[in-house]
Amino acid sequence: MEEKIWGFITSLFGKKQYVCPSCHEHYTFSAMHARKLADKDGQIHCYYCRKVLQQLH
């Protein structure tokens, strides 16, 4: 049970990295911040060129 709670907390506050496929700008967002930035389709757009960002693994 404790592992599930810890996994949930790290999923909220863990950092995720994204890159723009067009201008190659890199971004790092917490999972909570990424959800706030996402549009209605769940996609995050580049600040500069507005292309959809790709998540790095």
PQR file of N, CA, C, O and H, with PARSE charges and radii, in Angstrom:
ATOM      1  N   MET A   1       0.828  -1.199   0.000 -0.4000 1.5000
ATOM      2  CA  MET A   1       0.000   0.000   0.000 -0.0000 2.0000
ATOM      3  C   MET A   1       0.870   1.260   0.000  0.5500 1.7000
ATOM      4  O   MET A   1       0.602   2.213  -0.731 -0.5500 1.4000
ATOM      5  N   GLU A   2       1.906   1.246   0.825 -0.4000 1.5000
ATOM      6  CA  GLU A   2       2.793   2.409   0.913 -0.0000 2.0000
ATOM      7  C   GLU A   2       3.497   2.670  -0.421  0.5500 1.7000
ATOM      8  O   GLU A   2       3.721   3.820  -0.797 -0.5500 1.4000
ATOM      9  H   GLU A   2       2.123   0.472   1.419  0.4000 1.0000
ATOM     10  N   GLU A   3       3.844   1.587  -1.136 -0.4000 1.5000
ATOM     11  CA  GLU A   3       4.497   1.747  -2.438 -0.0000 2.0000
ATOM     12  C   GLU A   3       3.568   2.421  -3.442  0.5500 1.7000
ATOM     13  O   GLU A   3       4.019   3.227  -4.256 -0.5500 1.4000
ATOM     14  H   GLU A   3       3.662   0.653  -0.830  0.4000 1.0000
ATOM     15  N   LYS A   4       2.274   2.100  -3.394 -0.4000 1.5000
ATOM     16  CA  LYS A   4       1.308   2.730  -4.295 -0.0000 2.0000
ATOM     17  C   LYS A   4       1.187   4.222  -4.010  0.5500 1.7000
ATOM     18  O   LYS A   4       1.142   5.037  -4.932 -0.5500 1.4000
ATOM     19  H   LYS A   4       1.908   1.445  -2.733  0.4000 1.0000
ATOM     20  N   ILE A   5       1.135   4.571  -2.732 -0.4000 1.5000
ATOM     21  CA  ILE A   5       1.040   5.990  -2.360 -0.0000 2.0000
ATOM     22  C   ILE A   5       2.296   6.721  -2.802  0.5500 1.7000
ATOM     23  O   ILE A   5       2.208   7.809  -3.371 -0.5500 1.4000
ATOM     24  H   ILE A   5       1.172   3.909  -1.983  0.4000 1.0000
ATOM     25  N   TRP A   6       3.477   6.135  -2.547 -0.4000 1.5000
ATOM     26  CA  TRP A   6       4.728   6.781  -2.942 -0.0000 2.0000
ATOM     27  C   TRP A   6       4.801   6.918  -4.465  0.5500 1.7000
ATOM     28  O   TRP A   6       5.256   7.946  -4.966 -0.5500 1.4000
ATOM     29  H   TRP A   6       3.549   5.251  -2.085  0.4000 1.0000
ATOM     30  N   GLY A   7       4.367   5.916  -5.193 -0.4000 1.5000
ATOM     31  CA  GLY A   7       4.348   5.996  -6.657 -0.0000 2.0000
ATOM     32  C   GLY A   7       3.438   7.102  -7.150  0.5500 1.7000
ATOM     33  O   GLY A   7       3.766   7.793  -8.115 -0.5500 1.4000
ATOM     34  H   GLY A   7       3.997   5.081  -4.786  0.4000 1.0000
ATOM     35  N   PHE A   8       2.297   7.279  -6.498 -0.4000 1.5000
ATOM     36  CA  PHE A   8       1.369   8.343  -6.875 -0.0000 2.0000
ATOM     37  C   PHE A   8       1.995   9.710  -6.624  0.5500 1.7000
ATOM     38  O   PHE A   8       1.893  10.607  -7.461 -0.5500 1.4000
ATOM     39  H   PHE A   8       2.031   6.718  -5.714  0.4000 1.0000
ATOM     40  N   ILE A   9       2.644   9.869  -5.470 -0.4000 1.5000
ATOM     41  CA  ILE A   9       3.276  11.152  -5.136 -0.0000 2.0000
ATOM     42  C   ILE A   9       4.395  11.473  -6.124  0.5500 1.7000
ATOM     43  O   ILE A   9       4.481  12.603  -6.605 -0.5500 1.4000
ATOM     44  H   ILE A   9       2.727   9.140  -4.791  0.4000 1.0000
ATOM     45  N   THR A  10       5.245  10.510  -6.433 -0.4000 1.5000
ATOM     46  CA  THR A  10       6.330  10.783  -7.375 -0.0000 2.0000
ATOM     47  C   THR A  10       5.798  11.022  -8.776  0.5500 1.7000
ATOM     48  O   THR A  10       6.422  11.744  -9.554 -0.5500 1.4000
ATOM     49  H   THR A  10       5.174   9.591  -6.042  0.4000 1.0000
ATOM     50  N   SER A  11       4.663  10.435  -9.114 -0.4000 1.5000
ATOM     51  CA  SER A  11       4.087  10.701 -10.438 -0.0000 2.0000
ATOM     52  C   SER A  11       3.574  12.135 -10.529  0.5500 1.7000
ATOM     53  O   SER A  11       3.580  12.730 -11.607 -0.5500 1.4000
ATOM     54  H   SER A  11       4.156   9.848  -8.482  0.4000 1.0000
ATOM     55  N   LEU A  12       3.127  12.694  -9.397 -0.4000 1.5000
ATOM     56  CA  LEU A  12       2.663  14.083  -9.397 -0.0000 2.0000
ATOM     57  C   LEU A  12       3.816  15.070  -9.434  0.5500 1.7000
ATOM     58  O   LEU A  12       3.743  16.088 -10.123 -0.5500 1.4000
ATOM     59  H   LEU A  12       3.122  12.211  -8.521  0.4000 1.0000
ATOM     60  N   PHE A  13       4.880  14.776  -8.698 -0.4000 1.5000
ATOM     61  CA  PHE A  13       5.954  15.738  -8.524 -0.0000 2.0000
ATOM     62  C   PHE A  13       7.215  15.393  -9.302  0.5500 1.7000
ATOM     63  O   PHE A  13       8.170  16.170  -9.302 -0.5500 1.4000
ATOM     64  H   PHE A  13       4.939  13.949  -8.139  0.4000 1.0000
ATOM     65  N   GLY A  14       7.235  14.250  -9.962 -0.4000 1.5000
ATOM     66  CA  GLY A  14       8.389  13.885 -10.763 -0.0000 2.0000
ATOM     67  C   GLY A  14       8.514  14.802 -11.967  0.5500 1.7000
ATOM     68  O   GLY A  14       7.530  15.385 -12.423 -0.5500 1.4000
ATOM     69  H   GLY A  14       6.459  13.619  -9.962  0.4000 1.0000
ATOM     70  N   LYS A  15       9.722  14.924 -12.471 -0.4000 1.5000
ATOM     71  CA  LYS A  15       9.970  15.796 -13.619 -0.0000 2.0000
ATOM     72  C   LYS A  15       9.862  14.996 -14.912  0.5500 1.7000
ATOM     73  O   LYS A  15      10.303  13.850 -14.992 -0.5500 1.4000
ATOM     74  H   LYS A  15      10.521  14.451 -12.101  0.4000 1.0000
ATOM     75  N   LYS A  16       9.271  15.622 -15.914 -0.4000 1.5000
ATOM     76  CA  LYS A  16       9.186  15.019 -17.242 -0.0000 2.0000
ATOM     77  C   LYS A  16       9.835  15.964 -18.235  0.5500 1.7000
ATOM     78  O   LYS A  16       9.660  17.180 -18.155 -0.5500 1.4000
ATOM     79  H   LYS A  16       8.913  16.553 -15.849  0.4000 1.0000
ATOM     80  N   GLN A  17      10.578  15.405 -19.162 -0.4000 1.5000
ATOM     81  CA  GLN A  17      11.275  16.219 -20.149 -0.0000 2.0000
ATOM     82  C   GLN A  17      10.573  16.120 -21.490  0.5500 1.7000
ATOM     83  O   GLN A  17      10.104  15.058 -21.900 -0.5500 1.4000
ATOM     84  H   GLN A  17      10.720  14.417 -19.227  0.4000 1.0000
ATOM     85  N   TYR A  18      10.517  17.266 -22.159 -0.4000 1.5000
ATOM     86  CA  TYR A  18       9.869  17.370 -23.458 -0.0000 2.0000
ATOM     87  C   TYR A  18      10.793  18.107 -24.412  0.5500 1.7000
ATOM     88  O   TYR A  18      11.642  18.890 -23.984 -0.5500 1.4000
ATOM     89  H   TYR A  18      10.898  18.128 -21.826  0.4000 1.0000
ATOM     90  N   VAL A  19      10.627  17.854 -25.709 -0.4000 1.5000
ATOM     91  CA  VAL A  19      11.393  18.562 -26.725 -0.0000 2.0000
ATOM     92  C   VAL A  19      10.461  18.919 -27.879  0.5500 1.7000
ATOM     93  O   VAL A  19       9.539  18.173 -28.209 -0.5500 1.4000
ATOM     94  H   VAL A  19       9.938  17.218 -26.056  0.4000 1.0000
ATOM     95  N   CYS A  20      10.719  20.065 -28.477 -0.4000 1.5000
ATOM     96  CA  CYS A  20       9.953  20.475 -29.649 -0.0000 2.0000
ATOM     97  C   CYS A  20      10.572  19.834 -30.880  0.5500 1.7000
ATOM     98  O   CYS A  20      11.776  19.978 -31.094 -0.5500 1.4000
ATOM     99  H   CYS A  20      11.468  20.671 -28.208  0.4000 1.0000
ATOM    100  N   PRO A  21       9.798  19.135 -31.695 -0.5600 1.5000
ATOM    101  CA  PRO A  21      10.351  18.488 -32.883  0.2800 2.0000
ATOM    102  C   PRO A  21      10.745  19.495 -33.972  0.5500 1.7000
ATOM    103  O   PRO A  21      11.494  19.153 -34.887 -0.5500 1.4000
ATOM    104  N   SER A  22      10.255  20.707 -33.880 -0.4000 1.5000
ATOM    105  CA  SER A  22      10.525  21.702 -34.908 -0.0000 2.0000
ATOM    106  C   SER A  22      11.757  22.551 -34.574  0.5500 1.7000
ATOM    107  O   SER A  22      12.720  22.584 -35.341 -0.5500 1.4000
ATOM    108  H   SER A  22       9.646  20.985 -33.137  0.4000 1.0000
ATOM    109  N   CYS A  23      11.721  23.241 -33.416 -0.4000 1.5000
ATOM    110  CA  CYS A  23      12.832  24.151 -33.085 -0.0000 2.0000
ATOM    111  C   CYS A  23      13.801  23.537 -32.077  0.5500 1.7000
ATOM    112  O   CYS A  23      14.793  24.173 -31.719 -0.5500 1.4000
ATOM    113  H   CYS A  23      10.939  23.214 -32.793  0.4000 1.0000
ATOM    114  N   HIS A  24      13.537  22.317 -31.611 -0.4000 1.5000
ATOM    115  CA  HIS A  24      14.420  21.551 -30.718 -0.0000 2.0000
ATOM    116  C   HIS A  24      14.626  22.203 -29.352  0.5500 1.7000
ATOM    117  O   HIS A  24      15.633  21.948 -28.691 -0.5500 1.4000
ATOM    118  H   HIS A  24      12.732  21.800 -31.901  0.4000 1.0000
ATOM    119  N   GLU A  25      13.687  23.036 -28.927 -0.4000 1.5000
ATOM    120  CA  GLU A  25      13.726  23.630 -27.592 -0.0000 2.0000
ATOM    121  C   GLU A  25      13.385  22.542 -26.569  0.5500 1.7000
ATOM    122  O   GLU A  25      12.456  21.762 -26.774 -0.5500 1.4000
ATOM    123  H   GLU A  25      12.869  23.243 -29.463  0.4000 1.0000
ATOM    124  N   HIS A  26      14.137  22.494 -25.471 -0.4000 1.5000
ATOM    125  CA  HIS A  26      13.905  21.497 -24.427 -0.0000 2.0000
ATOM    126  C   HIS A  26      13.166  22.121 -23.248  0.5500 1.7000
ATOM    127  O   HIS A  26      13.398  23.274 -22.883 -0.5500 1.4000
ATOM    128  H   HIS A  26      14.892  23.128 -25.304  0.4000 1.0000
ATOM    129  N   TYR A  27      12.267  21.326 -22.661 -0.4000 1.5000
ATOM    130  CA  TYR A  27      11.482  21.766 -21.507 -0.0000 2.0000
ATOM    131  C   TYR A  27      11.500  20.668 -20.457  0.5500 1.7000
ATOM    132  O   TYR A  27      11.580  19.484 -20.786 -0.5500 1.4000
ATOM    133  H   TYR A  27      12.079  20.389 -22.957  0.4000 1.0000
ATOM    134  N   THR A  28      11.427  21.066 -19.191 -0.4000 1.5000
ATOM    135  CA  THR A  28      11.258  20.126 -18.082 -0.0000 2.0000
ATOM    136  C   THR A  28      10.126  20.649 -17.212  0.5500 1.7000
ATOM    137  O   THR A  28      10.178  21.771 -16.708 -0.5500 1.4000
ATOM    138  H   THR A  28      11.362  22.028 -18.924  0.4000 1.0000
ATOM    139  N   PHE A  29       9.107  19.823 -17.043 -0.4000 1.5000
ATOM    140  CA  PHE A  29       7.945  20.200 -16.239 -0.0000 2.0000
ATOM    141  C   PHE A  29       7.688  19.123 -15.206  0.5500 1.7000
ATOM    142  O   PHE A  29       7.980  17.950 -15.439 -0.5500 1.4000
ATOM    143  H   PHE A  29       9.065  18.912 -17.452  0.4000 1.0000
ATOM    144  N   SER A  30       7.143  19.516 -14.065 -0.4000 1.5000
ATOM    145  CA  SER A  30       6.625  18.512 -13.147 -0.0000 2.0000
ATOM    146  C   SER A  30       5.353  17.959 -13.793  0.5500 1.7000
ATOM    147  O   SER A  30       4.764  18.592 -14.670 -0.5500 1.4000
ATOM    148  H   SER A  30       6.907  20.469 -13.876  0.4000 1.0000
ATOM    149  N   ALA A  31       4.944  16.790 -13.354 -0.4000 1.5000
ATOM    150  CA  ALA A  31       3.747  16.177 -13.932 -0.0000 2.0000
ATOM    151  C   ALA A  31       2.523  17.061 -13.700  0.5500 1.7000
ATOM    152  O   ALA A  31       1.668  17.183 -14.576 -0.5500 1.4000
ATOM    153  H   ALA A  31       5.422  16.276 -12.642  0.4000 1.0000
ATOM    154  N   MET A  32       2.441  17.679 -12.513 -0.4000 1.5000
ATOM    155  CA  MET A  32       1.289  18.551 -12.230 -0.0000 2.0000
ATOM    156  C   MET A  32       1.306  19.773 -13.142  0.5500 1.7000
ATOM    157  O   MET A  32       0.263  20.170 -13.663 -0.5500 1.4000
ATOM    158  H   MET A  32       3.136  17.580 -11.802  0.4000 1.0000
ATOM    159  N   HIS A  33       2.479  20.373 -13.340 -0.4000 1.5000
ATOM    160  CA  HIS A  33       2.577  21.546 -14.208 -0.0000 2.0000
ATOM    161  C   HIS A  33       2.253  21.166 -15.657  0.5500 1.7000
ATOM    162  O   HIS A  33       1.599  21.927 -16.371 -0.5500 1.4000
ATOM    163  H   HIS A  33       3.326  20.051 -12.917  0.4000 1.0000
ATOM    164  N   ALA A  34       2.707  20.002 -16.081 -0.4000 1.5000
ATOM    165  CA  ALA A  34       2.422  19.543 -17.445 -0.0000 2.0000
ATOM    166  C   ALA A  34       0.917  19.395 -17.657  0.5500 1.7000
ATOM    167  O   ALA A  34       0.404  19.744 -18.721 -0.5500 1.4000
ATOM    168  H   ALA A  34       3.238  19.384 -15.501  0.4000 1.0000
ATOM    169  N   ARG A  35       0.211  18.884 -16.659 -0.4000 1.5000
ATOM    170  CA  ARG A  35      -1.248  18.744 -16.794 -0.0000 2.0000
ATOM    171  C   ARG A  35      -1.922  20.105 -16.897  0.5500 1.7000
ATOM    172  O   ARG A  35      -2.904  20.257 -17.623 -0.5500 1.4000
ATOM    173  H   ARG A  35       0.627  18.601 -15.795  0.4000 1.0000
ATOM    174  N   LYS A  36      -1.399  21.102 -16.171 -0.4000 1.5000
ATOM    175  CA  LYS A  36      -1.979  22.443 -16.243 -0.0000 2.0000
ATOM    176  C   LYS A  36      -1.725  23.091 -17.608  0.5500 1.7000
ATOM    177  O   LYS A  36      -2.558  23.850 -18.104 -0.5500 1.4000
ATOM    178  H   LYS A  36      -0.601  20.979 -15.581  0.4000 1.0000
ATOM    179  N   LEU A  37      -0.577  22.790 -18.208 -0.4000 1.5000
ATOM    180  CA  LEU A  37      -0.228  23.383 -19.501 -0.0000 2.0000
ATOM    181  C   LEU A  37      -0.913  22.700 -20.682  0.5500 1.7000
ATOM    182  O   LEU A  37      -1.037  23.283 -21.759 -0.5500 1.4000
ATOM    183  H   LEU A  37       0.099  22.174 -17.805  0.4000 1.0000
ATOM    184  N   ALA A  38      -1.350  21.474 -20.474 -0.4000 1.5000
ATOM    185  CA  ALA A  38      -1.911  20.688 -21.572 -0.0000 2.0000
ATOM    186  C   ALA A  38      -3.242  21.283 -22.053  0.5500 1.7000
ATOM    187  O   ALA A  38      -4.026  21.819 -21.270 -0.5500 1.4000
ATOM    188  H   ALA A  38      -1.249  21.001 -19.599  0.4000 1.0000
ATOM    189  N   ASP A  39      -3.464  21.170 -23.352 -0.4000 1.5000
ATOM    190  CA  ASP A  39      -4.736  21.630 -23.915 -0.0000 2.0000
ATOM    191  C   ASP A  39      -5.798  20.557 -23.695  0.5500 1.7000
ATOM    192  O   ASP A  39      -5.556  19.577 -22.991 -0.5500 1.4000
ATOM    193  H   ASP A  39      -2.827  20.735 -23.989  0.4000 1.0000
ATOM    194  N   LYS A  40      -6.962  20.737 -24.289 -0.4000 1.5000
ATOM    195  CA  LYS A  40      -8.069  19.793 -24.050 -0.0000 2.0000
ATOM    196  C   LYS A  40      -7.779  18.390 -24.568  0.5500 1.7000
ATOM    197  O   LYS A  40      -8.409  17.426 -24.134 -0.5500 1.4000
ATOM    198  H   LYS A  40      -7.159  21.533 -24.861  0.4000 1.0000
ATOM    199  N   ASP A  41      -6.815  18.270 -25.508 -0.4000 1.5000
ATOM    200  CA  ASP A  41      -6.428  16.954 -26.025 -0.0000 2.0000
ATOM    201  C   ASP A  41      -5.270  16.346 -25.248  0.5500 1.7000
ATOM    202  O   ASP A  41      -4.806  15.253 -25.572 -0.5500 1.4000
ATOM    203  H   ASP A  41      -6.303  19.054 -25.860  0.4000 1.0000
ATOM    204  N   GLY A  42      -4.801  17.054 -24.221 -0.4000 1.5000
ATOM    205  CA  GLY A  42      -3.703  16.554 -23.409 -0.0000 2.0000
ATOM    206  C   GLY A  42      -2.327  16.830 -23.982  0.5500 1.7000
ATOM    207  O   GLY A  42      -1.344  16.237 -23.537 -0.5500 1.4000
ATOM    208  H   GLY A  42      -5.178  17.942 -23.957  0.4000 1.0000
ATOM    209  N   GLN A  43      -2.240  17.717 -24.957 -0.4000 1.5000
ATOM    210  CA  GLN A  43      -0.963  18.009 -25.589 -0.0000 2.0000
ATOM    211  C   GLN A  43      -0.403  19.345 -25.095  0.5500 1.7000
ATOM    212  O   GLN A  43      -1.144  20.286 -24.815 -0.5500 1.4000
ATOM    213  H   GLN A  43      -3.038  18.198 -25.318  0.4000 1.0000
ATOM    214  N   ILE A  44       0.924  19.397 -24.997 -0.4000 1.5000
ATOM    215  CA  ILE A  44       1.609  20.626 -24.594 -0.0000 2.0000
ATOM    216  C   ILE A  44       2.289  21.197 -25.833  0.5500 1.7000
ATOM    217  O   ILE A  44       2.889  20.462 -26.618 -0.5500 1.4000
ATOM    218  H   ILE A  44       1.526  18.632 -25.225  0.4000 1.0000
ATOM    219  N   HIS A  45       2.193  22.498 -25.999 -0.4000 1.5000
ATOM    220  CA  HIS A  45       2.740  23.142 -27.193 -0.0000 2.0000
ATOM    221  C   HIS A  45       3.981  23.957 -26.867  0.5500 1.7000
ATOM    222  O   HIS A  45       4.129  24.478 -25.761 -0.5500 1.4000
ATOM    223  H   HIS A  45       1.706  23.095 -25.362  0.4000 1.0000
ATOM    224  N   CYS A  46       4.874  24.059 -27.853 -0.4000 1.5000
ATOM    225  CA  CYS A  46       6.104  24.829 -27.724 -0.0000 2.0000
ATOM    226  C   CYS A  46       5.776  26.302 -27.489  0.5500 1.7000
ATOM    227  O   CYS A  46       4.868  26.849 -28.116 -0.5500 1.4000
ATOM    228  H   CYS A  46       4.754  23.636 -28.751  0.4000 1.0000
ATOM    229  N   TYR A  47       6.508  26.933 -26.597 -0.4000 1.5000
ATOM    230  CA  TYR A  47       6.307  28.341 -26.281 -0.0000 2.0000
ATOM    231  C   TYR A  47       6.620  29.234 -27.494  0.5500 1.7000
ATOM    232  O   TYR A  47       5.987  30.273 -27.686 -0.5500 1.4000
ATOM    233  H   TYR A  47       7.246  26.489 -26.088  0.4000 1.0000
ATOM    234  N   TYR A  48       7.602  28.819 -28.308 -0.4000 1.5000
ATOM    235  CA  TYR A  48       8.074  29.654 -29.411 -0.0000 2.0000
ATOM    236  C   TYR A  48       7.331  29.419 -30.723  0.5500 1.7000
ATOM    237  O   TYR A  48       6.881  30.368 -31.365 -0.5500 1.4000
ATOM    238  H   TYR A  48       8.115  27.975 -28.152  0.4000 1.0000
ATOM    239  N   CYS A  49       7.202  28.149 -31.122 -0.4000 1.5000
ATOM    240  CA  CYS A  49       6.624  27.888 -32.445 -0.0000 2.0000
ATOM    241  C   CYS A  49       5.248  27.219 -32.387  0.5500 1.7000
ATOM    242  O   CYS A  49       4.629  27.005 -33.429 -0.5500 1.4000
ATOM    243  H   CYS A  49       7.568  27.377 -30.601  0.4000 1.0000
ATOM    244  N   ARG A  50       4.764  26.889 -31.197 -0.4000 1.5000
ATOM    245  CA  ARG A  50       3.430  26.326 -30.969 -0.0000 2.0000
ATOM    246  C   ARG A  50       3.234  24.914 -31.532  0.5500 1.7000
ATOM    247  O   ARG A  50       2.096  24.459 -31.648 -0.5500 1.4000
ATOM    248  H   ARG A  50       5.267  27.063 -30.351  0.4000 1.0000
ATOM    249  N   LYS A  51       4.303  24.221 -31.877 -0.4000 1.5000
ATOM    250  CA  LYS A  51       4.183  22.816 -32.290 -0.0000 2.0000
ATOM    251  C   LYS A  51       3.972  21.945 -31.050  0.5500 1.7000
ATOM    252  O   LYS A  51       4.322  22.354 -29.943 -0.5500 1.4000
ATOM    253  H   LYS A  51       5.227  24.590 -31.783  0.4000 1.0000
ATOM    254  N   VAL A  52       3.410  20.766 -31.222 -0.4000 1.5000
ATOM    255  CA  VAL A  52       3.162  19.849 -30.102 -0.0000 2.0000
ATOM    256  C   VAL A  52       4.497  19.268 -29.645  0.5500 1.7000
ATOM    257  O   VAL A  52       5.290  18.792 -30.458 -0.5500 1.4000
ATOM    258  H   VAL A  52       3.125  20.434 -32.121  0.4000 1.0000
ATOM    259  N   LEU A  53       4.738  19.314 -28.326 -0.4000 1.5000
ATOM    260  CA  LEU A  53       5.972  18.792 -27.760 -0.0000 2.0000
ATOM    261  C   LEU A  53       5.917  17.276 -27.684  0.5500 1.7000
ATOM    262  O   LEU A  53       4.848  16.679 -27.552 -0.5500 1.4000
ATOM    263  H   LEU A  53       4.094  19.701 -27.666  0.4000 1.0000
ATOM    264  N   GLN A  54       7.107  16.659 -27.771 -0.4000 1.5000
ATOM    265  CA  GLN A  54       7.230  15.211 -27.613 -0.0000 2.0000
ATOM    266  C   GLN A  54       7.928  14.942 -26.298  0.5500 1.7000
ATOM    267  O   GLN A  54       8.908  15.607 -25.960 -0.5500 1.4000
ATOM    268  H   GLN A  54       7.976  17.143 -27.879  0.4000 1.0000
ATOM    269  N   GLN A  55       7.427  13.964 -25.552 -0.4000 1.5000
ATOM    270  CA  GLN A  55       8.029  13.621 -24.270 -0.0000 2.0000
ATOM    271  C   GLN A  55       9.260  12.757 -24.502  0.5500 1.7000
ATOM    272  O   GLN A  55       9.226  11.816 -25.294 -0.5500 1.4000
ATOM    273  H   GLN A  55       6.631  13.424 -25.826  0.4000 1.0000
ATOM    274  N   LEU A  56      10.342  13.081 -23.811 -0.4000 1.5000
ATOM    275  CA  LEU A  56      11.570  12.269 -23.869 -0.0000 2.0000
ATOM    276  C   LEU A  56      11.448  11.155 -22.858  0.5500 1.7000
ATOM    277  O   LEU A  56      10.825  11.322 -21.810 -0.5500 1.4000
ATOM    278  H   LEU A  56      10.370  13.847 -23.167  0.4000 1.0000
ATOM    279  N   HIS A  57      12.042  10.019 -23.171 -0.4000 1.5000
ATOM    280  CA  HIS A  57      11.964   8.866 -22.245 -0.0000 2.0000
ATOM    281  C   HIS A  57      13.273   8.678 -21.554  0.5500 1.7000
ATOM    282  O   HIS A  57      13.416   7.766 -20.739 -0.5500 1.4000
ATOM    283  H   HIS A  57      12.548   9.884 -24.023  0.4000 1.0000
TER
END
